[in-house]
Amino acid sequence: MERIVFDLIGVLTKESYFATKTLYPLIKDKISYDQFKKRYILYCVGLISNKEFWEDVVEEEKIAKFEHKLFKNIVKYDNTLISLIRKLEKEGAYLYLASEIPHKWGGLMLKMLGIESSFKRKFYSSKIRHTKPFLKFFKEVFESNDLKDKDFFYIDDTEANLRVISKYKFTIKTILYSPESSKTISDKHILKAKNAGELKHILYEKNR
């Protein structure tokens, strides 16, 4: 089984627009959208702390409880894909995570799903200090010791991210994972899977 790199938001979760459609509606009476967006970006690239992100939005002593409720009860996960990840791990696949979500939140989600240890390495924009779709983010991931000069799949729910990879000639098998992936996409080299069943077929078919 080859190495496989998963995005988190929009792949492991059912909602691609976590910040705007899941998180912001919960706190919109506490912070303007523009201020929220600015803080979220700064938090994603590690330029402000978790405490600074929540300042004047959630009381410090209530942050942990709020985040636990957010990631346990409000965020919806793709349970079929989670099962596939467990299966791949059991079969000896090398799994990695590459996400823009702040590493604290990513860790909380993976822990709640029971797959925190499933990934050999996790790449977060808050550690890399760059986000997708910028090349610097992908170079940090793909040129790491774990993946450099290796064959692997990269799975993302955003075509723009996959086009960047194709543009810069990384020799990677890319998969657009989205319910809308059946629509025509601009890059013929990008594989498409609209659910975990189709993704499983691609991964196992390519390894026969």
C-alpha positions as CSV (number, residue, x, y, z in Angstrom):
1,M,0.0,0.0,0.0
2,E,1.4,3.4,-1.0
3,R,1.6,6.5,1.3
4,I,-1.6,8.5,1.5
5,V,-1.9,12.2,2.5
6,F,-5.4,13.3,3.7
7,D,-6.8,16.8,4.0
8,L,-8.9,17.2,7.1
9,I,-11.7,19.8,6.7
10,G,-14.0,18.7,3.9
11,V,-12.5,15.3,3.7
12,L,-12.8,13.8,7.2
13,T,-15.6,16.3,7.9
14,K,-18.7,16.6,5.9
15,E,-18.7,20.4,5.8
16,S,-15.9,22.0,3.7
17,Y,-16.5,25.5,4.9
18,F,-15.9,25.0,8.6
19,A,-15.0,28.6,9.5
20,T,-17.8,30.3,7.7
21,K,-20.6,27.8,7.9
22,T,-20.0,26.0,11.1
23,L,-17.9,28.1,13.5
24,Y,-18.9,31.7,12.7
25,P,-22.7,31.3,13.0
26,L,-22.1,30.2,16.6
27,I,-20.3,33.4,17.6
28,K,-21.6,36.0,15.1
29,D,-23.2,38.0,17.9
30,K,-19.8,38.4,19.6
31,I,-17.5,39.4,16.6
32,S,-17.9,40.9,13.2
33,Y,-17.3,38.7,10.2
34,D,-14.3,40.7,9.0
35,Q,-12.7,40.6,12.4
36,F,-13.4,36.9,12.7
37,K,-12.0,36.2,9.3
38,K,-8.8,38.1,10.1
39,R,-8.4,36.3,13.4
40,Y,-9.1,32.9,11.9
41,I,-6.4,33.3,9.2
42,L,-3.9,34.5,11.8
43,Y,-4.7,31.6,14.0
44,C,-4.4,29.1,11.1
45,V,-0.9,30.3,10.3
46,G,0.2,30.3,14.0
47,L,0.5,34.1,14.3
48,I,-1.9,34.3,17.2
49,S,-2.6,31.9,20.1
50,N,-5.8,30.0,20.8
51,K,-6.4,32.4,23.7
52,E,-6.0,35.4,21.4
53,F,-8.4,33.9,18.9
54,W,-11.2,33.6,21.4
55,E,-10.5,37.0,23.2
56,D,-13.8,38.8,23.8
57,V,-15.7,35.9,22.2
58,V,-15.6,33.1,24.7
59,E,-14.5,33.5,28.3
60,E,-11.1,31.9,28.9
61,E,-12.3,29.4,31.5
62,K,-15.1,28.3,29.0
63,I,-12.9,27.8,25.9
64,A,-12.1,24.1,26.5
65,K,-15.8,23.3,27.1
66,F,-16.9,25.3,24.0
67,E,-14.3,23.6,21.8
68,H,-15.2,20.1,23.1
69,K,-18.9,20.7,22.3
70,L,-18.0,22.2,18.9
71,F,-15.9,19.3,17.7
72,K,-17.9,16.5,19.4
73,N,-21.5,17.6,18.8
74,I,-21.6,20.2,16.1
75,V,-19.0,19.3,13.5
76,K,-20.2,16.3,11.4
77,Y,-17.7,13.7,10.3
78,D,-17.6,11.3,7.4
79,N,-17.8,8.1,9.4
80,T,-17.5,5.8,6.3
81,L,-14.2,7.5,5.5
82,I,-13.0,7.2,9.1
83,S,-13.6,3.5,8.9
84,L,-11.6,3.3,5.7
85,I,-8.7,5.1,7.4
86,R,-8.8,2.5,10.2
87,K,-8.8,-0.2,7.6
88,L,-5.9,1.3,5.7
89,E,-3.9,1.7,9.0
90,K,-4.6,-1.9,10.0
91,E,-3.3,-3.1,6.6
92,G,0.0,-1.2,7.0
93,A,-0.6,1.9,4.9
94,Y,1.5,5.0,5.7
95,L,-1.1,7.8,6.4
96,Y,-0.4,11.5,6.7
97,L,-2.5,14.6,7.4
98,A,-2.0,18.0,5.8
99,S,-4.5,20.6,7.0
100,E,-5.0,24.3,7.3
101,I,-6.9,24.0,10.6
102,P,-5.0,25.1,13.7
103,H,-3.1,22.1,15.1
104,K,-4.9,22.2,18.5
105,W,-8.3,21.8,16.8
106,G,-7.0,19.2,14.4
107,G,-5.7,17.2,17.4
108,L,-9.0,17.5,19.2
109,M,-10.9,16.2,16.2
110,L,-8.5,13.3,15.6
111,K,-8.6,12.3,19.3
112,M,-12.4,12.4,19.4
113,L,-12.5,10.2,16.3
114,G,-10.0,7.8,17.8
115,I,-7.6,8.1,14.9
116,E,-4.9,10.4,16.3
117,S,-2.3,7.7,16.2
118,S,-3.4,6.5,12.7
119,F,-1.3,9.2,11.0
120,K,2.4,8.8,10.8
121,R,2.9,12.6,10.6
122,K,0.6,15.6,10.7
123,F,1.3,18.8,8.8
124,Y,-0.6,21.8,10.0
125,S,-0.5,25.3,8.5
126,S,-0.1,26.7,12.1
127,K,3.2,24.9,12.3
128,I,4.3,25.5,8.7
129,R,3.3,29.2,8.8
130,H,1.8,29.0,5.3
131,T,-1.7,27.9,4.0
132,K,-3.0,26.2,1.0
133,P,-3.1,26.8,-1.9
134,F,0.4,28.4,-1.7
135,L,3.3,26.4,-3.0
136,K,5.3,26.9,0.2
137,F,2.7,24.8,2.2
138,F,2.9,21.9,-0.3
139,K,6.6,22.0,-0.6
140,E,6.9,21.7,3.2
141,V,4.7,18.6,3.1
142,F,5.9,16.9,-0.1
143,E,9.6,17.6,0.3
144,S,9.6,16.3,3.9
145,N,11.8,13.3,4.7
146,D,8.6,11.2,4.9
147,L,7.4,11.9,1.4
148,K,10.2,13.3,-0.8
149,D,10.9,11.1,-3.8
150,K,8.1,8.7,-2.8
151,D,5.0,7.7,-4.6
152,F,1.8,8.7,-2.8
153,F,-1.8,9.9,-3.1
154,Y,-2.9,13.3,-2.0
155,I,-6.6,13.7,-1.2
156,D,-8.3,17.1,-0.9
157,D,-11.8,18.5,-1.3
158,T,-10.7,21.7,-3.1
159,E,-9.8,21.6,-6.8
160,A,-7.7,24.8,-6.5
161,N,-5.3,23.0,-4.1
162,L,-4.9,20.1,-6.5
163,R,-4.3,22.3,-9.5
164,V,-1.4,24.0,-7.7
165,I,0.2,20.6,-7.2
166,S,-0.3,19.7,-10.8
167,K,1.1,23.1,-11.9
168,Y,4.3,22.7,-10.1
169,K,4.9,19.2,-11.4
170,F,4.9,17.3,-8.2
171,T,4.8,13.6,-9.2
172,I,1.8,12.8,-7.0
173,K,-1.5,11.1,-7.6
174,T,-4.1,13.6,-6.6
175,I,-7.7,12.9,-5.8
176,L,-10.6,15.4,-5.5
177,Y,-12.8,14.0,-2.7
178,S,-16.1,15.8,-2.8
179,P,-19.8,15.0,-3.4
180,E,-19.5,17.4,-6.3
181,S,-16.4,15.7,-7.8
182,S,-18.6,14.0,-10.5
183,K,-18.7,17.4,-12.2
184,T,-16.2,18.2,-14.9
185,I,-12.9,19.4,-13.5
186,S,-10.3,21.4,-15.4
187,D,-7.3,19.1,-14.9
188,K,-7.6,15.6,-16.5
189,H,-4.9,14.3,-14.2
190,I,-6.9,14.8,-11.1
191,L,-8.8,11.6,-10.0
192,K,-12.3,12.0,-8.6
193,A,-14.1,10.4,-5.7
194,K,-17.5,11.6,-4.4
195,N,-17.6,9.2,-1.4
196,A,-15.5,6.8,0.6
197,G,-16.6,3.9,-1.5
198,E,-15.2,5.5,-4.7
199,L,-12.1,6.5,-2.9
200,K,-11.5,3.0,-1.6
201,H,-11.9,1.7,-5.2
202,I,-9.2,4.1,-6.5
203,L,-6.8,3.4,-3.7
204,Y,-7.0,-0.4,-4.0
205,E,-7.3,-0.4,-7.8
206,K,-4.0,1.6,-8.1
207,N,-2.3,-0.9,-5.8
208,R,-3.2,-4.1,-7.6
